[in-house]
Amino acid sequence: MPQIARGWPHEVRPADPAARPFYTIQAGAEAGMFLCETHVEPAPPRKLDAVNAACDAMAGLAMALPAEDATVICLHAAGVAMAGRLVVFPNVRRAGKSTLSAALAHAGHRVFSDDVLPLSFPSAGPPLARSMGISPRLRLPLPEAAGPAFHTWVAAISGPANRQYRYLSLPDQPAHGETLPLGAFVILDRRDEPTAALLEPVPPDLAMDALLHQNFTRDRHSGDVLQAMAGALDGLPIYRLTYADLAGAVACLGAAFRSWPVSPPPGPVAPFRLAEFGAEPAPLGEGARLRQRVGVVARAIGGTLYLADPEGRAIHRMDPLAAAIWGVLEEPATAGELAAVLGEVFPETPAERIVADLDGLLDRLSGAGLIVG
């Protein structure tokens, strides 16, 4: 673990019976295997080898961090420093963010995280990304397309490894807690077929969707998370990187982010609070006049509407029809009145289908705590 959490201070001492650990590793009966258990969220113990035990402990650490520090939220994302700001790569399945992060480190850029990225939101200035202080991890085997120079470099700085993973002992690993302002979000789109690396602007709601799905901070009020995420995206460039080979991706990113504007955009004041779960909303009555529920947090991002219920349970992405109905319900209206409006908008759609679809939508909005009768 000291070789993996290289950016954290360590102290070995006798266990304190009064302290509640976030993770426990016990020697198992089988040689080389350990019984591992996380205590941040309920989960059964697992039997793991030494490298996977340390790897799982780092995942537990990432869960424990926001549980103990109310000023941060944590994302499944990579973050690499480029020209003094952080380029964030939200986790997208099979996009290769860890390998790309290592390739950027090979090119001289500092890796703040290749998997979990804590964000904080100061009262003044832009949102800040914090280093996790954990070594990057590569899945094995390494891709042959990475090239011999990359393979040689990985072998030279290899850390703990097993048949699945290899950690990298980067010489300039940022310490845990080191911060940089956010610079840009880049959604990765790795292709199997040969294609030139291309970095192109995309609407911010694409990044919002990726960030919301990758946020694993469970005890924050969803309205505050929505405001913080929207603030993090506000004014920052959002890109999609389409690429097939690492060298092309690294060169494309290096050319795009060799410098930044003089001043980062201002960030929001976003104090977090624990979710206050209240009673379930009452079902909608027959013929009830419906309206938006007081206390719902609404943010439009890139043409897409996102809503968070007053209790802070969840964030909901509204499709265009749901967003239109939500807007109409700024003033009370019955389901029949809404159906009449939709009938005028969609004259070719049978009335019974409009009523059925509308009833389903209103039930979902009501069940999510977004509208009331």
C-alpha positions in Angstrom: 0.0 0.0 0.0 2.8 2.5 0.7 4.0 1.9 -2.9 0.5 2.6 -4.3 -0.7 5.5 -2.1 2.6 7.2 -2.6 1.1 10.7 -2.1 -0.2 10.0 1.4 1.7 10.0 4.7 1.7 6.7 6.5 2.0 5.7 10.1 1.9 2.2 11.6 0.5 2.0 15.0 -1.6 -0.4 17.2 -5.3 -0.6 16.4 -7.6 1.8 18.4 -10.7 -0.2 19.4 -12.7 3.1 19.4 -11.7 4.0 15.8 -13.9 2.8 13.0 -11.7 1.8 10.0 -12.9 2.4 6.4 -11.3 -0.8 5.3 -10.0 -4.0 6.8 -7.4 -6.5 5.5 -6.8 -9.7 7.3 -4.3 -12.5 6.5 -6.2 -15.5 5.1 -5.7 -19.2 5.7 -4.5 -19.5 2.1 -0.9 -18.4 1.4 -0.8 -15.1 -0.4 -4.5 -14.4 -0.1 -6.2 -11.8 2.2 -9.7 -11.3 3.5 -10.8 -7.8 2.6 -13.8 -5.8 3.7 -14.9 -2.2 3.1 -16.9 -0.5 5.9 -18.0 2.7 4.0 -20.9 0.9 2.3 -22.3 -2.6 3.1 -20.5 -5.2 1.2 -19.5 -8.9 1.9 -15.8 -9.7 2.6 -13.8 -10.8 -0.4 -10.7 -13.0 -0.7 -8.0 -11.2 -2.8 -4.3 -11.4 -3.5 -1.9 -8.7 -2.3 -2.2 -6.3 -5.3 -5.9 -6.6 -5.6 -6.3 -6.2 -1.8 -4.4 -2.9 -2.0 -6.3 -1.9 -5.1 -9.6 -2.6 -3.4 -8.5 -0.6 -0.4 -7.8 2.4 -2.6 -11.4 2.1 -3.9 -12.5 2.1 -0.3 -10.3 5.1 0.3 -12.0 6.9 -2.6 -15.4 6.2 -1.0 -14.3 7.2 2.5 -12.9 10.6 1.4 -16.2 12.3 0.5 -17.9 10.5 3.5 -15.5 12.3 5.8 -15.0 15.6 4.0 -18.3 17.4 3.3 -16.6 19.9 1.0 -15.8 17.5 -1.9 -17.6 15.3 -4.3 -15.8 12.5 -6.1 -16.1 11.5 -9.7 -15.0 8.4 -11.7 -12.7 10.4 -13.9 -9.1 10.9 -14.8 -7.4 14.3 -14.4 -4.1 15.4 -16.0 -2.3 18.7 -15.5 -1.7 20.6 -18.7 -0.2 24.1 -18.7 -1.2 24.7 -15.1 -4.9 23.5 -15.2 -6.5 20.2 -15.1 -8.0 18.4 -18.1 -10.7 16.0 -16.9 -11.6 12.8 -18.7 -14.9 11.5 -17.3 -15.1 7.7 -17.1 -16.6 6.2 -20.2 -16.5 2.4 -20.5 -13.6 1.1 -22.6 -12.5 4.6 -23.5 -8.9 4.0 -22.3 -8.7 6.9 -19.9 -6.1 5.1 -17.6 -3.8 4.2 -20.6 -4.2 7.7 -22.0 -3.4 9.2 -18.6 -0.2 7.1 -18.5 0.7 8.1 -22.1 0.3 11.7 -21.1 2.6 11.1 -18.1 5.1 9.6 -20.5 4.9 12.9 -22.4 5.7 14.9 -19.3 2.3 15.8 -17.9 1.5 15.2 -14.2 -1.4 12.8 -13.5 -3.6 13.9 -10.6 -5.8 10.8 -10.9 -6.5 8.0 -13.4 -9.7 6.8 -11.8 -11.1 8.9 -9.0 -11.1 12.7 -9.0 -12.2 14.8 -5.9 -13.7 18.2 -6.7 -14.1 21.1 -4.3 -15.9 24.4 -4.8 -14.4 27.4 -3.0 -16.5 30.4 -2.3 -14.5 32.4 -4.8 -12.7 31.4 -8.0 -13.1 28.3 -10.2 -13.8 24.7 -9.0 -10.7 22.9 -7.9 -9.6 19.3 -8.6 -7.6 17.5 -5.9 -4.9 14.9 -6.4 -5.8 11.5 -5.0 -2.1 10.8 -4.3 -2.6 7.3 -5.7 -0.3 5.8 -8.4 -1.9 5.2 -11.9 -2.9 1.6 -12.6 -2.8 0.0 -16.0 -4.8 -3.1 -17.0 -2.7 -5.9 -18.4 -1.7 -6.8 -21.0 -0.6 -3.4 -22.4 -1.9 -2.7 -25.9 0.7 -3.5 -28.6 -0.4 -0.3 -30.4 1.1 1.7 -27.6 4.5 1.3 -29.1 7.9 0.0 -27.9 8.9 3.3 -26.2 5.8 3.3 -24.0 6.3 -0.3 -23.1 10.0 0.3 -22.2 9.0 3.3 -20.1 6.3 1.4 -18.2 8.8 -1.4 -17.4 11.3 1.1 -16.1 8.8 2.7 -13.6 6.8 -0.4 -12.8 5.3 -0.7 -9.3 3.3 -3.5 -7.7 1.7 -5.8 -10.3 -0.2 -9.1 -10.7 -1.7 -10.8 -13.8 -4.5 -8.1 -14.1 -2.9 -4.8 -13.2 0.4 -2.9 -13.0 0.9 0.3 -11.0 3.3 3.0 -12.1 5.7 4.6 -9.7 5.7 8.0 -11.3 8.7 10.1 -10.2 6.6 13.3 -9.8 3.4 11.8 -8.3 1.4 14.7 -6.9 0.7 14.5 -3.2 -2.8 13.9 -1.9 -4.6 17.2 -1.6 -2.6 19.2 -4.2 -5.1 21.2 -6.2 -5.4 22.8 -9.6 -8.3 24.8 -11.2 -10.4 22.9 -13.8 -9.4 23.8 -17.4 -11.5 21.6 -19.7 -13.6 18.4 -19.9 -12.8 15.9 -22.6 -15.1 13.0 -23.3 -13.1 10.1 -24.8 -14.3 8.2 -27.9 -11.7 5.5 -28.6 -12.1 3.7 -32.0 -10.8 0.3 -33.0 -10.4 1.2 -36.7 -7.6 3.6 -37.7 -8.6 7.2 -37.5 -6.8 10.5 -37.0 -7.1 12.0 -33.5 -9.8 14.8 -33.5 -10.7 17.1 -30.7 -14.0 18.9 -31.3 -16.4 21.0 -29.1 -19.6 19.3 -27.9 -22.6 20.6 -26.0 -22.1 20.7 -22.2 -25.0 18.4 -21.5 -22.9 15.5 -22.9 -20.4 16.2 -20.2 -23.1 16.7 -17.6 -24.6 13.2 -18.4 -21.2 11.6 -18.1 -20.4 13.4 -14.8 -23.8 12.6 -13.2 -23.4 8.9 -14.0 -19.9 8.9 -12.6 -20.5 10.8 -9.3 -20.4 8.4 -6.4 -20.8 10.8 -3.5 -24.0 9.4 -2.0 -24.6 11.6 1.0 -24.9 15.0 -0.7 -28.1 16.8 -1.5 -28.8 16.2 -5.2 -29.8 19.8 -5.7 -26.4 20.9 -4.4 -24.6 18.3 -6.6 -26.6 19.6 -9.6 -25.7 23.2 -8.9 -22.0 22.3 -8.3 -21.8 20.2 -11.5 -23.5 22.9 -13.5 -21.2 25.5 -12.1 -18.2 23.3 -12.9 -19.3 23.2 -16.5 -20.2 26.8 -16.7 -17.8 28.6 -19.0 -15.4 25.7 -19.3 -14.7 24.2 -22.8 -16.2 20.7 -23.4 -14.7 18.5 -26.1 -14.9 15.0 -27.5 -11.6 13.4 -28.4 -12.0 10.8 -31.1 -8.8 8.7 -31.4 -7.4 5.3 -32.3 -3.7 5.4 -31.2 -2.2 6.9 -28.1 0.5 8.9 -29.9 -2.1 10.7 -31.9 -4.2 11.4 -28.9 -1.3 12.7 -26.8 -0.2 15.0 -29.7 -3.7 16.3 -30.2 -4.2 17.1 -26.5 -0.8 18.6 -26.2 -1.4 21.0 -29.1 -4.9 22.0 -27.8 -3.9 22.6 -24.2 -0.4 24.1 -24.3 -1.8 27.4 -22.9 -5.0 28.8 -21.3 -6.8 32.2 -21.0 -5.3 34.5 -18.5 -8.0 34.1 -15.9 -10.1 30.9 -15.2 -13.8 31.5 -15.2 -15.4 32.1 -11.7 -16.9 29.2 -10.0 -20.1 28.9 -7.9 -20.5 29.1 -4.1 -21.9 25.6 -3.5 -22.0 24.5 0.1 -23.0 20.9 0.4 -25.6 19.6 2.8 -26.7 16.1 3.7 -29.9 14.9 2.0 -33.0 15.3 4.1 -35.3 12.5 3.0 -38.9 13.3 3.8 -42.1 11.4 3.3 -42.9 10.0 -0.1 -45.1 12.4 -2.2 -48.8 11.6 -2.2 -50.1 10.0 -5.4 -51.9 12.4 -7.8 -55.6 12.4 -7.4 -58.1 12.1 -10.2 -58.7 15.5 -11.8 -56.2 17.2 -9.6 -54.7 20.5 -10.6 -51.0 19.9 -10.9 -48.0 22.2 -10.5 -44.3 22.3 -10.0 -43.2 21.3 -6.6 -41.7 24.1 -4.5 -38.0 23.6 -3.8 -37.1 21.6 -7.0 -33.7 22.7 -8.3 -33.8 23.2 -12.1 -30.8 23.8 -14.3 -30.7 24.0 -18.1 -27.4 22.8 -19.5 -26.7 22.8 -23.2 -30.3 22.8 -24.1 -31.2 20.0 -21.7 -33.2 20.4 -18.5 -32.1 18.7 -15.2 -34.2 18.6 -12.1 -33.4 17.7 -8.5 -36.1 16.9 -6.0 -36.4 19.0 -2.8 -35.3 16.1 -0.6 -32.1 15.7 -2.5 -32.6 12.0 -3.6 -31.7 12.2 -7.3 -31.0 14.2 -10.4 -33.3 13.7 -13.3 -32.6 14.4 -17.0 -35.8 15.7 -18.8 -36.4 14.8 -22.4 -37.9 17.6 -24.5 -41.5 16.6 -23.8 -41.0 16.2 -20.1 -39.2 19.6 -20.0 -42.1 21.2 -21.9 -44.7 19.7 -19.5 -42.6 20.9 -16.5 -42.6 24.4 -18.0 -46.3 24.5 -18.5 -46.8 23.4 -14.8 -45.4 26.6 -13.6 -49.1 27.5 -13.4 -51.5 24.8 -12.1 -53.2 22.6 -14.8 -55.1 19.4 -14.9 -54.1 16.3 -16.8 -57.0 17.0 -19.1 -55.8 20.5 -19.9 -52.3 19.2 -20.5 -53.7 16.6 -22.9 -55.6 19.3 -24.8 -52.4 21.3 -25.2 -50.5 18.2 -26.5 -53.4 17.4 -28.8 -52.9 20.8 -30.5 -49.2 20.4 -30.7 -49.4 16.8 -32.1 -52.6 16.7 -34.2 -51.6 13.5 -36.0 -51.3 11.5 -32.7 -54.4 9.7 -31.5 -55.9 11.2 -28.4 -55.8 7.9 -26.4 -52.1 7.6 -27.0 -51.5 11.2 -25.8 -53.5 10.5 -22.7 -51.7 7.2 -22.0 -48.2 8.7 -22.5 -49.1 11.8 -20.5 -50.4 9.7 -17.6 -47.2 7.7 -17.5 -45.1 10.9 -17.6 -47.1 12.6 -14.8 -46.8 9.4 -12.7 -43.0 9.5 -13.1 -42.7 13.2 -12.3 -44.9 12.7 -9.2 -43.0 9.6 -8.1 -39.8 11.5 -8.4 -41.1 14.3 -6.2 -41.0 16.9 -8.9 -44.7 17.8 -9.2 -47.7 17.8 -6.8 -51.5 18.0 -6.9 
